[in-house]
Amino acid sequence: MNAAEHQSLLAQLAHADDELRRLAVARTSLLPADEAIPLLVERLGDASWRVRKAAVERLGALPERASAVGPLLGAIADGGDAGRRNAALEALVACGRLAVPGLVDALASPDVDVRKQAVDVLGTIGDARAEAALERSLGDADANVRAAAADALAALGGGVRTAALQAHAADDPEPLVRLAALRSLVRLEAPVPFATIESALADPTLAAAAYAALGQCGEPAAQGAILKGLVARRASLRDAASRAATCGVARAAAGEAEALAERVREFAAAHGQIAEEASERLLAASAQERLERIQFAALLRAPETARALIQAGTDATVAAAARAALARLGPALTRALGDAWPQLSAVERAFACSALAGPHAAGTAEAMLRTALLDASAEVRAAAARAIAECASAPVLGALFSRLEHEDERSAQDAAEDETDALIAAIVQLAERDGSEAVDAAIELIEARLLRGGERARLAGARLLAQLARRADAARVQSLLSDANAAVRRKAVDAIARLGASGEELLHVALADEAPSVRAACAAIVAQQGAPGADEDLATLAQDRDERVRVATMSALALRAQLPDAREHCFGLLLAGLRGGGVEALAALGSLQRIGGPEAAAIAARALHSSEPELVERAAACIGAHGGAALRGELIELLAHSAWPVRARAARELASQRAAAAVPKLHERLAVERDEFVRDALLAALASLEA
């Protein structure tokens, strides 16, 4: 940087325009670190949060960022500017483990705020080298520092020595510190002596944390305290005790765990309000609490919790846990569901069906699912079909086909693709799981109940044959190829793929079909099967009058190119597809990326001069993955492309290639780049390459 550029940079850092100051912050990467650091620390107090954010990011990306720790600690001590102090804290966190030595030194500062903030940052960084220093801070004269040190030690994770935390949990004069120490021991999953917990249980401030610690105490006396807590007067303590019960069972050895679980269940059975309240707490739980409430309900195995578990299970984030908890009810599940069924919403009935699937479901469960196949809600019928596939056997095939038979009777408003998909998937799963006789039965039902029906029924039959057809079913597939409905003929092509050599003639019939969707479907099969004449067929499809067929062919060529003797021919067709532009060229570039290798990258480079930015970006991705150093110059040139997605892609690909030679060009582009997204990509690339 010459003198004029240097003065310009300093002037822009003090400019009234926020955007100019932000851009100038990024350009400080051109300065020596000893000059850049003070300037960046000063910008941490900028009036614009965007400028402060840029300064934090730049400080965190400096190779010499350890030198920034001292000035940043000085900024923390500046109590008059909260924005600057908070930005300095962010920057210290961004400096990561390189900041640890300086932060440890700051723990001896006479300024209590600096000590407290240094402890917090060490906890956020989470470097184990700070453990001894944080232990010393547990003895700080200030209670806030001691409490922060306890929290920070927990943030270091497993392997932390817990003796000091246990000592402060037992006898620190400040309840705040005892509370922080207890919580940290819980977070570290460290055993806490019952004597420590017992004294804390008597303190209203510490009781909830003490109950949490009971779950990992391991001493026999803890079990009685947990049970007592389940009926405590305060709801918060009952809640903490339920979590302790779940934790205690999870941590105990196998035999002891079951004995403890049984003791909890017996206690709950004798105090009916426990299961009732567990249901109420589950329904009122926040998203964060819901999983642990479900785990407690699973521990209780109380039918009274079934309704609440079903309602909770409609949340996809905890559905699996709720389903597992319901399964723990065993035979009582179907009785509980039978009682609750009339009051359940359609969404809840659908989830209940999924809960009935699995090895525990038999007899009454299958009967309930058969009934659910006739539910007024398509969502419930679909869920029933999926559950039947999991827990039933081939004899239930007839009930599933009965639903598919009604496809033609349903109005467009009533038709539900999800239900049809579920029925077809269930039939295929049952047939394949139960062996060849079940497949035979399914094929016969396809012909008898579906292929002779209306359009929707025939389409369902074609979809089933596409997954179940055997070589002996060639005649059935042939009949589908002459169907009046193009969608039926399209699925027949998928069935051809299962016929092997006996399907070659049928494939050529499909190649001449009038519907583009049918011809397009042939492309992948021709490419995969590689029968004699496959190259000629692909060349014909690549010149098809319909763009959809050409696009499908471009995609299929990635499969065909796996054969060495077909590779050159495929590259020729892909090059022709690139010249076609549009979605056809995009599909060709996608295939080139999947094929890989320098030759594919060289062909993709032909698209770099396209007027379509999307093609240029896709070509850059292929070159970045497979082009290597030979085409790196092409990527560097793209940093000046008129389209922002292309510039961003070029930066990312240069970073992924570890192209250190591109660093000067990345800096040049950063100095003039105005697009925020591209700037982020350039900064990320520089951070990676300069690390």
Secondary structure, DSSP 8 states (H G I E B T S, - for coil): --HHHHHHHHHHHT-S-HHHHHHHHHHGGGS-HHHHHHHHHHHTT-S-HHHHHHHHHHHHH-TTGGGGHHHHHHHHT-TT-HHHHHHHHHHHHHHGGGGHHHHHHHTT-S-HHHHHHHHHHHHHHT-GGGHHHHHHHTT-SSHHHHHHHHHHHHHT-TT---HHHHHHHHH-S-HHHHHHHHHHHHHTT----HHHHHHHHTSTTTHHHHHHHHTTT-SHHHHHHHHHHTT-SSHHHHHHHHHHHHHHHHHS-HHHHHHHHHHHHHHHHHSTHHHHHHHHHHHH--HHHHHHHHHHHHHHT-GGGHHHHHHHHTSTTTHHHHHHHHHTTTTHHHHHHHHHGGG--HHHHHHHHHHH-STT--THHHHHHHHHTT-S-HHHHHHHHHHHHHH--GGGHHHHHHHHHGGGGS-TTT--HHHHHHHHHHHHHHHHHT-HHHHHHHHHHIIIIITTS-HHHHHHHHHHHHHH--GGGHHHHHHHHT-S-HHHHHHHHHHHTTSGGGGHHHHHHHHT-S-HHHHHHHHHHHHHH--TTHHHHHHHHHT-SSHHHHHHHHHHHHHHTTSGGGHHHHHHHHHHHHHH-HHHHHHHHHHHHHH-SHHHHHHHGGGGG-S-HHHHHHHHHHHHHHTGGGGHHHHHHGGG-SSHHHHHHHHHHHHHTT-GGGHHHHHHHHHH---HHHHHHHHHHHHHHH-
